[in-house]
């Protein structure tokens, strides 16, 4: 039977890896042993902008699995500590505090994490920012990079994506965690008109700070979960705990690049080995139709539509609403005329259907059009074949309506603003169900009932897929120490420091004042 919990996925993934590469068990033990030296046997994790803090859940299951299967593991097991998290949104801060009460610190602003002290939410005061981290898992903002954004920016233009990445780099530069894992949308690997890929800026930034850096494209459906979600995962393995002042930034970068040429292909090979195409259907992770949470959510949608109808009747037709309505009507009418659909309405023609009370005029028309599209183009009836459609998108691009036949059991990518409609069950997918599609299950969280489904949906869209994060941590624990070993065997020859645009070290000596912050902002990424 296919694994349906993160713990089962962790056990299956680890047993597969150790079955084919048993020598890596010693590497993983060394990684934990060196992390635990002088700390009472504890591996330390820090997360930045990780949404639901799924890396903490993944590392918990990984430590439990390795402690059980590795013969030389300590009898008391492998211990982990979630040292800090960082989240700007107050509602999401509440979610993290309720569900991750063991986190040491919850900071509010990623862009301040390169300082010595920052505002901390739990204590409601300024606190020292912890260092001595083994795993730093971060996700800088993707808004400026996503193909869904018509007004994209590069990282160097210092939009939201650039500022949050700058905060990650500031932390890495000052506190030098052993292993850095970063995630972002796959558009970061697409070249612009000049041939520049934004991911190369991240790679160069890590190398100049003394990290062996690489990246790869990963898909959630290749790691146990029924969701098509392409993301670029990046890693940085520290070469030396304290940078040598006699070695220039250019030499550090060249050494990191040299070591990466041998290490990165092995990392990609290991991640390929850990792949396990999902055997589940997305229906397997959804709630039962008689679950009271579904009925309550549907009741809220019925009430919301009734209130809007009443408000529209009292206020009359507002001009802006009319203009907006004409825009989608014109688009949908053109779509009908182009494909000669006349006035066919195969999906919503059922009279007296209660589920239509959750829909407005636009979404009902969209369901009819996409039903006709699938019937004519793919020869399938979405009223009989389960599909998940994102009704927040326009008629020409509805995620989930065009899925390869060998991936019909997978859900479309869960986005932060999304309205996933189940074509057979005739309802919207709850935020809690979207979290399950990301591998974040109710059993691993402390409190879901206190939060609205809209917030859970937003959290799911921004979260890391936990099984993919688990695979990244497992591979990093197996190989990251080889970066420092290779560096010690053949360190770069120190030469006088050359003037560089990038500040590759010495952050610990900076003064925490406006002049120091201005200096950091002037530094470019590469």
Backbone torsions as a table, in degrees:
resi	resn	phi	psi	omega
1	UNK	NA	139.2	-178.6
2	UNK	-67.5	141.1	179.3
3	UNK	-60.6	137.4	-178.9
4	UNK	-123.4	10.4	175.5
5	UNK	-137.3	157.5	-178.0
6	UNK	-67.4	-32.7	176.5
7	UNK	-62.7	-43.7	178.2
8	UNK	-65.7	-39.0	177.1
9	UNK	-63.4	-40.8	178.7
10	UNK	-62.6	-43.8	-180.0
11	UNK	-65.6	-42.3	-179.8
12	UNK	-66.6	-42.9	-179.4
13	UNK	-63.4	-43.7	-177.9
14	UNK	-68.9	-42.6	179.8
15	UNK	-64.4	-36.5	177.5
16	UNK	-65.7	-42.6	-179.4
17	UNK	-65.6	-48.2	-178.1
18	UNK	-70.9	-25.5	176.5
19	UNK	-68.0	-35.5	-179.2
20	UNK	-96.7	-26.6	-179.7
21	UNK	-132.7	69.8	-174.5
22	UNK	-62.4	-26.6	-179.0
23	UNK	-65.7	-19.5	-179.8
24	UNK	-72.2	-15.7	176.6
25	UNK	-60.5	-40.3	178.5
26	UNK	-67.6	-37.0	178.6
27	UNK	-63.4	-42.4	179.7
28	UNK	-66.6	-39.1	177.2
29	UNK	-64.1	-39.9	177.8
30	UNK	-63.3	-39.1	179.0
31	UNK	-61.3	-45.5	179.3
32	UNK	-69.3	-37.9	-177.9
33	UNK	-65.8	-42.8	178.9
34	UNK	-68.3	-33.4	176.9
35	UNK	-68.1	-35.3	-174.2
36	UNK	-83.9	-10.4	-176.6
37	UNK	-59.0	121.2	177.3
38	UNK	77.4	7.1	-178.8
39	UNK	-123.2	18.6	-179.3
40	UNK	72.9	26.8	176.1
41	UNK	75.6	37.8	-175.0
42	UNK	-124.6	132.0	173.0
43	UNK	-90.9	134.3	-171.1
44	UNK	-107.2	134.1	-178.3
45	UNK	-120.2	137.1	171.1
46	UNK	-126.1	139.8	-179.2
47	UNK	-126.5	140.4	178.1
48	UNK	-126.8	124.1	175.2
49	UNK	50.9	44.7	-176.6
50	UNK	-96.6	10.9	176.5
51	UNK	73.1	-97.1	-176.3
52	UNK	-96.9	9.0	-176.6
53	UNK	57.1	38.6	177.0
54	UNK	-61.8	-25.7	175.1
55	UNK	-59.4	-33.8	178.6
56	UNK	-65.6	-39.3	178.2
57	UNK	-66.4	-44.5	-178.2
58	UNK	-63.4	-44.1	-178.6
59	UNK	-67.0	-34.3	177.4
60	UNK	-60.9	-46.4	179.6
61	UNK	-69.3	-36.6	179.5
62	UNK	-64.7	-44.1	179.7
63	UNK	-63.1	-41.4	179.6
64	UNK	-64.7	-40.0	-179.4
65	UNK	-67.9	-47.4	-178.9
66	UNK	-64.9	-38.0	178.3
67	UNK	-63.4	-27.1	-178.5
68	UNK	-87.5	-33.0	-171.7
69	UNK	-99.7	-24.1	-179.0
70	UNK	-81.5	123.5	-174.5
71	UNK	-64.8	-29.6	-176.9
72	UNK	-96.0	10.6	-180.0
73	UNK	-69.3	150.6	178.2
74	UNK	-57.3	147.3	-178.6
75	UNK	-62.5	-33.7	-179.7
76	UNK	-79.8	-0.2	178.4
77	UNK	88.2	174.2	179.5
78	UNK	-92.6	126.3	-174.9
79	UNK	-101.7	146.9	176.2
80	UNK	-130.4	158.2	176.7
81	UNK	-137.0	122.6	175.2
82	UNK	-85.0	96.1	-168.2
83	UNK	-72.4	-47.5	-178.8
84	UNK	-154.0	158.7	171.8
85	UNK	-133.2	169.9	-178.8
86	UNK	-146.2	124.7	-179.5
87	UNK	-151.3	131.3	-175.7
88	UNK	-85.7	-38.5	-175.0
89	UNK	-72.8	129.1	-175.2
90	UNK	-66.8	-38.7	179.3
91	UNK	-64.2	-40.5	178.7
92	UNK	-70.9	-31.5	173.8
93	UNK	-59.2	-42.1	177.8
94	UNK	-61.3	-40.3	177.7
95	UNK	-61.9	-45.2	-178.5
96	UNK	-65.5	-40.7	-179.6
97	UNK	-65.7	-36.7	-179.5
98	UNK	-74.8	-32.7	-173.0
99	UNK	-104.2	-12.8	178.4
100	UNK	-133.9	63.2	-176.4
101	UNK	-67.0	-17.7	-178.7
102	UNK	-84.9	-3.2	179.0
103	UNK	-67.2	137.5	-175.7
104	UNK	-69.5	-49.0	-177.5
105	UNK	-135.2	146.0	173.3
106	UNK	-125.9	101.6	179.7
107	UNK	-87.9	159.9	-170.7
108	UNK	-105.6	-17.7	-172.8
109	UNK	-136.2	111.8	-179.1
110	UNK	-61.8	-32.1	-176.0
111	UNK	-70.2	-10.6	179.7
112	UNK	-102.5	5.0	-172.5
113	UNK	-76.0	-6.1	174.8
114	UNK	-88.0	0.7	179.2
115	UNK	-88.6	177.0	175.2
116	UNK	-80.0	-33.2	-176.9
117	UNK	-136.8	150.0	179.3
118	UNK	-153.5	165.3	-179.4
119	UNK	-69.7	131.9	-177.2
120	UNK	-118.5	132.4	-168.9
121	UNK	-75.4	-42.3	-175.3
122	UNK	-62.3	-44.2	-179.2
123	UNK	-89.3	-11.4	-176.6
124	UNK	53.8	46.9	-179.9
125	UNK	-156.5	170.9	176.7
126	UNK	-80.4	128.8	-177.5
127	UNK	-128.6	156.8	174.2
128	UNK	-65.9	137.8	177.6
129	UNK	-81.8	124.8	-176.7
130	UNK	-70.7	146.8	171.3
131	UNK	-116.2	-153.7	178.3
132	UNK	54.4	52.4	-177.3
133	UNK	-102.4	139.5	176.2
134	UNK	-89.0	-47.3	177.4
135	UNK	-117.5	122.9	167.5
136	UNK	-112.0	115.4	-179.5
137	UNK	-114.0	120.5	-172.2
138	UNK	-137.3	150.1	174.0
139	UNK	-132.3	100.9	178.8
140	UNK	-75.6	155.3	-171.4
141	UNK	-53.9	141.1	-179.4
142	UNK	-106.2	0.9	-172.8
143	UNK	-59.4	-40.7	-177.1
144	UNK	-77.1	-14.5	-173.2
145	UNK	-105.5	-22.3	-172.2
146	UNK	-66.6	144.6	175.3
147	UNK	-67.8	-16.6	177.4
148	UNK	-74.2	-12.9	-179.6
149	UNK	-95.9	120.4	-179.4
150	UNK	-77.2	-12.2	-178.1
151	UNK	-123.2	62.3	-177.1
152	UNK	-70.1	154.1	176.3
153	UNK	-126.5	153.6	172.2
154	UNK	-80.9	165.6	179.3
155	UNK	-63.8	-35.5	-177.5
156	UNK	-71.5	-16.2	176.8
157	UNK	-77.5	-3.3	172.5
158	UNK	56.5	45.2	167.3
159	UNK	-77.4	-156.9	-179.0
160	UNK	-64.1	-38.1	178.8
161	UNK	-64.9	-45.5	-179.0
162	UNK	-65.6	-38.7	-178.4
163	UNK	-68.4	-41.7	-180.0
164	UNK	-70.4	-35.6	174.6
165	UNK	-65.0	-38.9	177.3
166	UNK	-59.2	-40.2	177.5
167	UNK	-63.2	-41.7	176.9
168	UNK	-61.3	-46.1	179.8
169	UNK	-62.8	-38.6	178.8
170	UNK	-61.4	-41.7	178.0
171	UNK	-65.4	-45.7	-179.7
172	UNK	-59.5	-42.0	-176.9
173	UNK	-66.1	-39.1	-178.0
174	UNK	-82.9	-46.0	-168.7
175	UNK	-103.3	-14.0	171.4
176	UNK	49.3	65.3	174.1
177	UNK	-62.6	155.4	-175.8
178	UNK	-67.3	-39.6	-174.7
179	UNK	-138.4	128.1	-179.1
180	UNK	-114.8	127.0	176.3
181	UNK	-121.3	128.4	-178.9
182	UNK	-125.5	148.9	179.2
183	UNK	-135.0	142.9	174.7
184	UNK	-160.0	175.4	-177.0
185	UNK	-66.8	156.9	-175.3
186	UNK	-71.0	-12.2	176.9
187	UNK	-64.3	-18.0	180.0
188	UNK	-67.5	-17.0	179.6
189	UNK	-98.8	7.0	178.8
190	UNK	-93.5	134.3	-178.6
191	UNK	-77.9	143.6	175.4
192	UNK	-85.8	-169.3	-175.7
193	UNK	-65.9	-16.4	178.9
194	UNK	-99.2	2.8	-180.0
195	UNK	84.4	8.4	-178.5
196	UNK	-90.4	130.4	173.6
197	UNK	-100.9	133.6	-179.6
198	UNK	-64.5	-26.5	179.7
199	UNK	-66.0	-27.6	179.2
200	UNK	-67.6	-28.3	175.6
201	UNK	-64.3	-41.5	177.7
202	UNK	-64.9	-43.2	-179.5
203	UNK	-61.0	-45.5	-178.9
204	UNK	-67.6	-37.1	177.8
205	UNK	-61.1	-40.4	178.4
206	UNK	-70.8	-43.0	-179.1
207	UNK	-63.0	-42.0	180.0
208	UNK	-65.8	-19.0	177.8
209	UNK	-97.3	10.2	174.2
210	UNK	89.5	32.1	-179.2
211	UNK	-123.5	135.9	171.0
212	UNK	-75.3	117.3	-169.7
213	UNK	-117.9	144.5	174.9
214	UNK	-158.6	175.6	-179.7
215	UNK	-156.9	164.0	176.4
216	UNK	-156.5	161.2	176.6
217	UNK	-92.7	129.9	-179.5
218	UNK	-128.5	147.5	-178.1
219	UNK	-123.8	130.3	-175.0
220	UNK	-59.2	-34.5	-178.0
221	UNK	-70.3	-12.4	174.5
222	UNK	-87.6	-0.9	-178.3
223	UNK	-133.0	61.1	166.8
224	UNK	79.1	-16.3	-171.9
225	UNK	-110.8	140.2	-176.3
226	UNK	-84.1	64.8	176.9
227	UNK	-144.8	131.7	177.1
228	UNK	-87.2	107.2	-175.6
229	UNK	-144.6	101.1	178.9
230	UNK	-87.3	126.0	177.6
231	UNK	-141.2	146.8	173.9
232	UNK	-89.3	122.8	174.8
233	UNK	-107.8	130.9	-177.5
234	UNK	-117.9	148.5	178.4
235	UNK	-133.2	152.2	173.7
236	UNK	-139.3	121.9	-178.8
237	UNK	-108.5	122.9	-175.8
238	UNK	-66.3	132.8	178.4
239	UNK	-86.1	-37.1	-176.6
240	UNK	-147.3	139.1	-176.7
241	UNK	-63.3	-38.3	-179.4
242	UNK	-126.3	119.6	-178.1
243	UNK	-63.4	142.2	179.0
244	UNK	-80.9	119.7	-177.5
245	UNK	-65.4	-20.9	-179.4
246	UNK	-81.8	-7.7	-179.5
247	UNK	-102.4	126.7	-177.4
248	UNK	-72.3	161.9	178.2
249	UNK	-62.4	-36.4	179.8
250	UNK	-64.7	-40.7	178.6
251	UNK	-68.0	-39.3	176.6
252	UNK	-60.7	-43.5	180.0
253	UNK	-63.3	-42.9	-179.3
254	UNK	-65.7	-38.9	178.9
255	UNK	-66.8	-41.5	178.0
256	UNK	-62.6	-39.9	178.6
257	UNK	-65.3	-41.2	-179.4
258	UNK	-63.3	-46.9	179.2
259	UNK	-65.3	-37.7	-179.2
260	UNK	-64.0	-29.0	178.7
261	UNK	-62.0	-29.6	176.7
262	UNK	-93.5	-31.7	-173.8
263	UNK	-86.0	-38.0	-175.4
264	UNK	-63.0	-42.9	176.5
265	UNK	-60.2	-33.6	178.5
266	UNK	-70.4	-36.5	176.4
267	UNK	-63.7	-44.3	178.7
268	UNK	-65.1	-37.3	177.9
269	UNK	-64.3	-39.9	-180.0
270	UNK	-66.8	-41.8	177.6
271	UNK	-64.6	-34.0	175.9
272	UNK	-66.3	-39.6	179.0
273	UNK	-63.7	-33.6	-177.2
274	UNK	-78.9	-7.6	-179.5
275	UNK	-62.7	140.4	176.0
276	UNK	-144.0	93.7	-178.4
277	UNK	-53.0	133.4	-173.2
278	UNK	-65.9	133.1	177.2
279	UNK	-101.4	1.0	-179.5
280	UNK	-88.9	158.0	167.9
281	UNK	-97.9	149.6	-178.7
282	UNK	-60.5	-24.5	175.7
283	UNK	-61.6	-27.0	-177.9
284	UNK	-66.3	-22.0	-177.4
285	UNK	-103.7	2.3	179.7
286	UNK	-90.9	158.9	178.1
287	UNK	-70.7	155.6	174.3
288	UNK	-65.9	148.8	-175.4
289	UNK	-66.0	-19.8	177.9
290	UNK	-93.9	10.6	179.2
291	UNK	-68.0	131.2	-177.4
292	UNK	-61.4	-24.3	178.8
293	UNK	-67.8	-33.1	177.0
294	UNK	-68.7	-44.5	-179.8
295	UNK	-63.4	-38.4	179.3
296	UNK	-67.1	-41.8	179.1
297	UNK	-64.7	-43.3	178.0
298	UNK	-63.8	-39.0	178.3
299	UNK	-61.2	-40.0	177.6
300	UNK	-63.2	-39.6	179.3
301	UNK	-67.1	-40.5	176.7
302	UNK	-60.2	-45.1	-179.0
303	UNK	-65.8	-36.6	179.5
304	UNK	-65.0	-41.3	179.7
305	UNK	-67.3	-38.6	179.4
306	UNK	-64.1	-40.2	179.1
307	UNK	-65.7	-40.9	179.3
308	UNK	-64.8	-38.3	178.9
309	UNK	-65.2	-39.8	179.4
310	UNK	-67.2	-42.8	179.8
311	UNK	-65.1	-38.5	178.8
312	UNK	-65.7	-37.4	179.1
313	UNK	-69.1	-35.2	179.7
314	UNK	-74.6	-37.7	-175.0
315	UNK	-90.1	-13.5	-175.3
316	UNK	79.9	177.7	-179.9
317	UNK	-78.2	111.2	179.1
318	UNK	-75.8	142.8	-174.4
319	UNK	-60.1	-44.1	-178.0
320	UNK	-63.9	-37.3	177.8
321	UNK	-65.8	-40.0	179.7
322	UNK	-64.6	-43.6	179.6
323	UNK	-63.2	-43.7	178.6
324	UNK	-62.7	-40.9	-179.8
325	UNK	-62.6	-42.7	179.7
326	UNK	-62.6	-32.6	-179.0
327	UNK	-62.6	-51.2	-179.6
328	UNK	-72.1	-32.6	177.7
329	UNK	-62.9	-41.7	178.7
330	UNK	-63.2	-43.4	179.3
331	UNK	-61.3	-47.0	-176.3
332	UNK	-69.8	-34.3	176.9
333	UNK	-65.6	-42.2	177.2
334	UNK	-62.0	-38.6	178.8
335	UNK	-63.8	-43.1	178.2
336	UNK	-62.5	-45.8	-177.3
337	UNK	-67.1	-39.5	-178.7
338	UNK	-62.2	-38.4	-176.1
339	UNK	-103.0	7.0	175.1
340	UNK	56.9	50.7	-179.9
341	UNK	-88.9	-8.9	-177.4
342	UNK	52.0	-128.6	-178.6
343	UNK	-116.4	30.7	-180.0
344	UNK	-67.4	135.4	178.3
345	UNK	-137.0	73.2	-173.1
346	UNK	-71.2	-27.0	-173.5
347	UNK	-86.8	-40.3	-173.8
348	UNK	-103.0	14.0	-176.5
349	UNK	-77.7	-9.2	-179.9
350	UNK	-65.8	119.6	-177.0
351	UNK	-77.5	138.4	175.7
352	UNK	72.5	11.5	-179.6
353	UNK	-67.0	123.8	-177.0
354	UNK	-66.5	-33.1	-175.9
355	UNK	-63.5	-20.6	178.3
356	UNK	-69.1	-15.6	177.2
357	UNK	-68.8	-14.4	177.3
358	UNK	-87.3	-9.8	-170.9
359	UNK	-108.3	152.9	172.1
360	UNK	-101.9	-177.3	-175.4
361	UNK	-63.0	-39.4	-178.4
362	UNK	-65.5	-47.9	-176.4
363	UNK	-68.6	-32.6	176.6
364	UNK	-67.0	-42.3	176.7
365	UNK	-64.2	-39.2	179.4
366	UNK	-64.5	-40.9	178.4
367	UNK	-62.3	-40.9	178.3
368	UNK	-64.4	-44.3	-179.1
369	UNK	-64.6	-44.7	-179.1
370	UNK	-70.3	-32.4	174.5
371	UNK	-61.6	-44.8	176.8
372	UNK	-63.6	-40.6	178.9
373	UNK	-59.9	-47.5	-177.1
374	UNK	-68.0	-40.4	178.1
375	UNK	-59.5	-42.9	-175.4
376	UNK	-82.8	-36.9	-174.4
377	UNK	-88.9	-35.5	-174.0
378	UNK	-112.9	-8.9	178.4
379	UNK	68.8	24.4	178.4
380	UNK	-120.3	152.6	177.7
381	UNK	-103.6	107.0	-178.1
382	UNK	-65.7	-11.7	174.7
383	UNK	-75.9	-18.3	179.1
384	UNK	-111.3	-33.0	179.7
385	UNK	-97.7	119.3	-177.4
386	UNK	-63.0	129.7	175.3
387	UNK	-140.9	152.1	176.0
388	UNK	-113.2	116.6	-179.0
389	UNK	-112.2	137.7	176.5
390	UNK	-89.7	102.3	-175.2
391	UNK	-80.2	2.5	176.6
392	UNK	-80.1	-16.7	-177.2
393	UNK	-90.8	167.8	-179.0
394	UNK	-77.8	170.1	-172.4
395	UNK	-63.7	-32.0	-176.6
396	UNK	-77.9	-15.5	177.7
397	UNK	-143.5	92.7	176.1
398	UNK	-111.7	102.6	179.6
399	UNK	-55.9	136.1	180.0
400	UNK	100.6	-14.8	-179.2
401	UNK	-88.0	-15.0	176.2
402	UNK	-126.9	94.4	-178.2
403	UNK	-124.8	137.5	177.4
404	UNK	-56.0	146.3	-175.3
405	UNK	-61.9	-30.9	179.3
406	UNK	-80.1	-0.3	178.9
407	UNK	-125.7	26.0	-179.3
408	UNK	-66.1	-20.1	-179.8
409	UNK	-86.1	1.4	-177.7
410	UNK	-103.9	144.9	175.6
411	UNK	-79.8	154.6	173.6
412	UNK	-70.3	167.2	-176.6
413	UNK	-60.2	129.4	177.7
414	UNK	-78.2	116.4	-179.4
415	UNK	-105.5	158.4	-179.6
416	UNK	-58.6	-51.3	171.9
417	UNK	-96.3	103.8	-178.8
418	UNK	-148.0	149.3	174.1
419	UNK	-126.2	83.9	-177.0
420	UNK	-78.9	120.7	-178.6
421	UNK	-108.2	129.5	177.1
422	UNK	-87.5	117.6	-170.7
423	UNK	-71.9	-21.9	-179.6
424	UNK	-97.7	-41.3	-179.3
425	UNK	-80.3	-10.0	176.9
426	UNK	55.3	54.8	176.7
427	UNK	-159.7	164.4	175.0
428	UNK	-84.0	149.3	178.7
429	UNK	-79.5	134.7	-179.0
430	UNK	-74.2	157.6	176.5
431	UNK	-60.6	-36.4	178.4
432	UNK	-63.4	-36.6	178.3
433	UNK	-70.8	-34.2	175.7
434	UNK	-65.5	-36.8	175.3
435	UNK	-61.5	-40.3	179.3
436	UNK	-63.9	-37.0	176.8
437	UNK	-65.0	-20.8	175.6
438	UNK	-92.2	3.5	-180.0
439	UNK	79.4	18.7	178.4
440	UNK	-109.2	97.2	-170.1
441	UNK	-95.9	156.1	-178.0
442	UNK	-58.8	-32.9	-178.0
443	UNK	-66.1	-21.4	-179.3
444	UNK	-95.0	-1.8	-178.6
445	UNK	-116.7	154.6	-177.1
446	UNK	-90.0	-33.0	-172.5
447	UNK	-151.1	110.8	173.9
448	UNK	-110.1	-26.4	-172.9
449	UNK	-67.6	-22.0	-176.2
450	UNK	-80.4	-4.0	-172.1
451	UNK	-122.3	141.1	-179.2
452	UNK	-67.5	154.4	-179.0
453	UNK	-63.6	-29.7	179.0
454	UNK	-63.4	-40.7	177.8
455	UNK	-68.4	-42.7	178.2
456	UNK	-61.8	-36.1	177.5
457	UNK	-64.8	-43.6	178.1
458	UNK	-64.4	-41.8	177.3
459	UNK	-60.9	-42.6	-179.4
460	UNK	-64.0	-40.3	-179.1
461	UNK	-66.2	-29.1	-179.0
462	UNK	-95.2	-6.2	-172.1
463	UNK	-77.6	160.0	166.9
464	UNK	-79.2	142.2	170.9
465	UNK	-68.4	120.6	-169.8
466	UNK	-64.6	-36.7	-178.9
467	UNK	-69.7	-33.9	176.7
468	UNK	-69.6	-42.1	176.7
469	UNK	-61.6	-38.7	177.7
470	UNK	-61.8	-44.1	178.4
471	UNK	-63.3	-40.5	178.0
472	UNK	-62.1	-44.4	-179.5
473	UNK	-65.8	-39.6	179.8
474	UNK	-64.8	-44.1	178.7
475	UNK	-67.5	-40.5	-179.9
476	UNK	-65.5	-40.8	178.2
477	UNK	-64.3	-25.6	-179.0
478	UNK	-80.3	-30.3	-169.1
479	UNK	-122.1	-16.8	-169.4
480	UNK	-62.8	-32.0	-178.5
481	UNK	-67.1	-19.1	179.3
482	UNK	-68.6	-23.4	177.3
483	UNK	-66.1	-46.7	179.6
484	UNK	-70.6	-33.3	177.6
485	UNK	-64.4	-46.4	179.0
486	UNK	-63.4	-34.5	180.0
487	UNK	-69.3	-39.8	179.6
488	UNK	-69.5	-34.5	-179.7
489	UNK	-68.0	-39.5	-177.0
490	UNK	-138.6	74.9	179.4
491	UNK	-72.1	155.3	177.1
492	UNK	-68.7	149.2	178.5
493	UNK	-77.6	126.0	-176.2
494	UNK	-71.1	131.8	176.1
495	UNK	-127.3	163.7	177.1
496	UNK	-53.8	140.3	-178.8
497	UNK	-61.1	123.1	178.7
498	UNK	-87.6	146.7	177.4
499	UNK	-65.6	130.4	-176.8
500	UNK	-131.8	156.4	173.4
501	UNK	-76.9	-20.9	-175.8
502	UNK	-102.3	132.4	174.6
503	UNK	-84.5	99.2	-171.5
504	UNK	-91.3	0.1	179.9
505	UNK	-174.0	-176.0	176.7
506	UNK	76.8	18.0	-177.1
507	UNK	-68.4	-27.6	-175.8
508	UNK	-67.0	-18.4	-178.3
509	UNK	-92.7	1.4	-177.3
510	UNK	-73.4	148.0	173.3
511	UNK	-83.6	141.8	179.5
512	UNK	-85.8	75.1	179.4
513	UNK	-139.9	178.6	-175.7
514	UNK	-65.3	-33.8	180.0
515	UNK	-64.4	-41.8	178.3
516	UNK	-64.8	-41.2	178.3
517	UNK	-63.9	-40.4	179.0
518	UNK	-63.8	-38.2	178.6
519	UNK	-61.7	-43.4	179.8
520	UNK	-63.4	-37.9	-179.3
521	UNK	-66.8	-29.3	-178.8
522	UNK	-74.8	-19.1	-177.5
523	UNK	-73.9	134.4	176.1
524	UNK	-88.1	173.5	-173.4
525	UNK	-78.6	-29.8	-173.0
526	UNK	-125.5	NA	NA
